[in-house]
Amino acid sequence: MQLHSFFNSSTSYRVRIALALKGLPYDYLPVDIRTGAHREPQYVANVNPSASVPALVDGEFHLGQSLAIIDYLDARYPEPRLIPLDAHERARVLELSYLIACDIHPVDNLRVLRYVQDVLGASPEQKDAWYRHWVAEGMAGVERLLARDAQNAEGPWCFGAQPTLADCCLVPQIANAQRMGCDLSAYPRSLAVYRHALEHPAFELAQPQRQPDYRV
């Protein structure tokens, strides 16, 4: 398998965690989204029509979008399972994962921040305020979900004793929020999961600073 990835992309980070949890080997192919490599015609035509990262290539099968990739990995390589089979457990994991992937990330990713600053004319301070506002809105929801389900999910992860898709989404979100200087002290449950995850070999291996294209 090949993974087209950018070290600081939270969506790429999610997939790297999933691959590491499943112990799946892959070739890492850097795509520098800061310089627009994800929009190069050859990449769009041959790798990922959505002009984004990550993109997974498994033989002749090409797939973009991190949640779709992780769902594919769960179907093709089911152990350890990241999206539960039980209907209620599956729904809870997806609920939290979608909150991060659909409510927080889309309004705070690189292309949106660049548009806010370069096209709409926001100052760097206003751009940072935008980012922190949506992190706060979304993380408050994450914290409430974790608190609601804590009585039914004893363990150090978002939902019990094993990591799931929710943890694959939460850890990169917190890492990027910390990098952007967000105050996360109001989310102790989320931070507890994050700190526990960083002690797990798969999560440690997937961190941005461990990737071949990492740079400060």
C-alpha positions in Angstrom: 0.0 0.0 0.0 0.9 3.6 -0.5 -0.2 6.6 1.6 0.0 10.0 0.1 0.3 12.2 3.2 1.4 15.5 4.6 3.0 15.4 8.1 0.9 18.2 9.6 -2.4 17.2 8.0 -4.8 16.0 10.7 -6.7 13.9 8.1 -3.4 12.2 7.1 -2.6 11.8 10.8 -5.9 9.9 11.3 -5.1 7.4 8.6 -1.5 7.0 9.8 -2.8 6.1 13.3 -5.3 3.5 11.8 -2.6 1.9 9.7 -0.3 1.7 12.7 -3.0 0.2 14.9 -3.6 -2.5 12.3 0.1 -3.1 11.8 -0.2 -2.5 8.1 3.0 -1.6 6.2 2.9 1.1 3.6 5.0 3.4 1.5 4.9 7.0 2.6 4.6 9.5 -0.3 4.8 13.1 0.8 2.5 15.7 -0.6 3.3 19.2 0.4 0.0 21.0 0.7 1.7 24.2 1.7 3.2 24.5 -1.8 0.0 23.2 -3.5 1.4 19.8 -4.5 -2.1 18.4 -3.9 -3.4 20.5 -6.7 -0.8 19.4 -9.3 -2.6 18.0 -12.4 -0.8 14.7 -12.3 -1.7 14.1 -8.6 -5.4 15.0 -9.2 -5.6 12.9 -12.3 -3.7 9.9 -11.1 -4.0 9.8 -7.3 -6.8 11.8 -5.8 -9.5 13.6 -7.8 -10.6 15.6 -4.7 -7.1 17.3 -4.7 -6.5 16.7 -1.1 -4.6 14.5 1.3 -4.6 11.7 2.4 -4.9 9.3 -0.4 -4.5 5.5 -0.1 -3.4 3.3 -2.9 -4.0 -0.4 -2.3 -3.1 -2.2 -5.5 -5.2 -0.8 -8.2 -7.7 0.8 -5.7 -7.3 4.5 -5.0 -9.3 6.2 -2.2 -9.3 9.6 -0.7 -11.0 11.1 2.4 -9.7 9.9 5.8 -12.9 8.5 7.2 -13.6 6.5 4.0 -10.1 5.2 4.1 -10.4 4.0 7.7 -13.7 2.4 7.0 -12.2 0.6 4.0 -9.2 -0.5 6.2 -11.7 -1.8 8.8 -13.6 -3.8 6.1 -10.4 -5.2 4.4 -8.3 -5.7 7.5 -10.8 -6.0 10.4 -8.4 -6.5 13.3 -8.3 -4.6 15.4 -11.7 -3.1 14.6 -11.9 0.7 14.8 -15.6 1.1 13.9 -17.6 -1.3 16.1 -20.1 -3.7 14.6 -22.7 -3.2 17.3 -25.2 -0.7 16.1 -25.3 1.5 19.2 -21.5 1.4 19.7 -20.9 2.1 16.1 -23.3 5.1 16.2 -21.6 6.6 19.2 -18.1 6.3 17.7 -19.3 7.8 14.5 -21.1 10.6 16.3 -17.9 11.8 18.0 -15.8 11.2 14.9 -18.1 13.2 12.7 -18.3 16.1 15.2 -14.5 16.4 14.8 -14.2 15.6 11.1 -17.3 17.5 9.9 -17.8 20.3 12.4 -14.3 21.4 13.5 -11.8 20.4 10.8 -13.6 21.7 7.6 -13.7 25.3 8.9 -10.2 25.3 10.3 -8.1 23.6 7.6 -5.3 25.2 5.7 -7.3 26.2 2.6 -10.1 27.8 4.6 -7.6 29.7 6.8 -5.8 31.0 3.7 -9.1 32.1 2.1 -10.1 33.9 5.3 -6.8 35.8 5.4 -5.8 36.2 1.7 -9.2 36.7 0.1 -11.4 38.0 2.8 -8.6 40.2 4.2 -8.6 39.0 7.8 -5.5 39.9 9.8 -3.4 37.2 11.3 -4.9 37.9 14.6 -8.4 37.6 13.2 -7.5 34.4 11.4 -6.2 32.9 14.7 -9.4 34.1 16.5 -11.5 32.3 13.8 -9.5 29.1 14.4 -9.8 29.2 18.1 -13.5 30.0 18.1 -14.4 26.9 16.0 -12.0 24.7 18.1 -13.7 25.9 21.2 -17.2 25.3 19.8 -16.4 21.8 18.6 -14.3 20.7 21.5 -17.0 21.7 24.0 -19.3 19.3 22.1 -16.7 16.5 22.2 -16.2 17.0 25.9 -20.0 16.7 26.5 -20.2 13.6 24.4 -17.3 12.0 26.4 -19.0 13.0 29.7 -22.3 11.6 28.6 -20.9 8.2 27.6 -18.3 7.8 30.3 -20.6 5.6 32.5 -21.0 3.1 29.6 -17.4 3.3 28.4 -15.0 2.5 31.2 -11.5 2.8 30.0 -8.8 5.2 29.0 -10.0 5.7 25.4 -13.0 7.7 24.0 -15.1 4.5 24.2 -13.7 2.0 26.6 -10.7 -0.2 26.7 -9.7 -0.1 23.1 -9.0 2.7 20.6 -11.5 3.4 17.9 -12.1 5.7 15.0 -13.0 8.4 17.6 -9.5 8.3 19.0 -8.0 8.4 15.5 -9.9 11.7 15.0 -9.5 13.2 18.5 -5.7 12.9 18.8 -4.8 14.9 15.6 -7.4 17.5 16.4 -5.9 18.2 19.8 -2.4 18.1 18.4 -3.2 20.8 15.9 -5.1 22.9 18.4 -2.1 22.8 20.7 0.1 23.8 17.8 -2.1 26.8 17.1 -2.0 27.9 20.7 -5.6 27.0 21.7 -6.4 26.8 25.4 -7.7 23.3 25.9 -7.9 23.4 29.7 -11.7 23.2 29.6 -11.6 19.7 28.1 -10.0 17.5 30.7 -11.6 14.2 29.4 -10.4 14.9 25.9 -6.9 15.7 27.2 -6.8 12.6 29.3 -7.5 10.5 26.2 -4.9 12.4 24.2 -2.2 11.9 26.8 -3.0 8.2 27.2 -2.9 7.8 23.4 0.6 9.3 23.1 1.9 6.5 25.2 0.6 3.9 22.7 3.2 2.8 20.1 0.9 3.2 17.2 -0.1 6.8 18.1 3.5 7.7 18.8 4.6 6.3 15.4 2.0 8.3 13.6 2.9 11.7 15.1 3.9 14.4 12.7 7.5 14.7 13.9 8.0 11.0 13.1 7.2 11.4 9.4 9.9 11.7 6.7 8.6 15.0 5.4 8.5 16.6 8.9 10.0 20.1 9.2 9.6 22.9 11.7 
